[in-house]
Amino acid sequence: MPHRSFRPSSSEQASAYAVAASELLEVLWGRGQESAASGTVSPSQLRALLVIEKQEGTNLRALGEALGSRAPSVSRLCDRMEAMGLVLRAPSPTSRREVELRLSQLGRALLEEYRALRVAELNAVLERMAPADLSALVDGLAAFHTAASERLSPRRGGGASSLRADVADSA
């Protein structure tokens, strides 16, 4: 049998490029985060804010599942974010034992500021691309977004573990 050299499948190539691109995005986003006028939050705080934004009114248990963290750590994380004025806690209307988490106006403003800084960093890169490459990227990212959204949708079995991966990589 002749020896064949290994050629990765197109999905393996896409995964490799996606990982490399996500690492570069982390560097770009870190640059944007450090230049935020409203102060810096830790990556874990940023991930928590993103989860709370997507699941407004979530409780500590669900936040812990989404972040892959234990209850004591999540509670301390929320204590710090509440002290910073980023998160509001309120008793759950359905259970006296639970607390609901919501973003404060300051928390929402912080996420908006970070997103604007990220967009500026991305635009500086995208402006360097040829129009045809940029168009192909837009088409590919739209298809990726659709596929990822379907996988992460709670209706399709995405659940907290899928959300955890999504949020962990987004910050």
Secondary structure, 3 states (H helix, E strand, C coil): CCCCCCCCCHHHHHHHHHHHHHHHHHHHHHHHHHCCCCCCCCHHHHHHHHHHHHCCCECHHHHHHHHCCCHHHHHHHHHHHHHCCCEEEEECCCCCCCEEEEECHHHHHHHHHHHHHHHHHHHHHHCCCCHHHHHHHHHHHHHHHHHHHHHHCHHHCCHHHHHHHHHHHHC
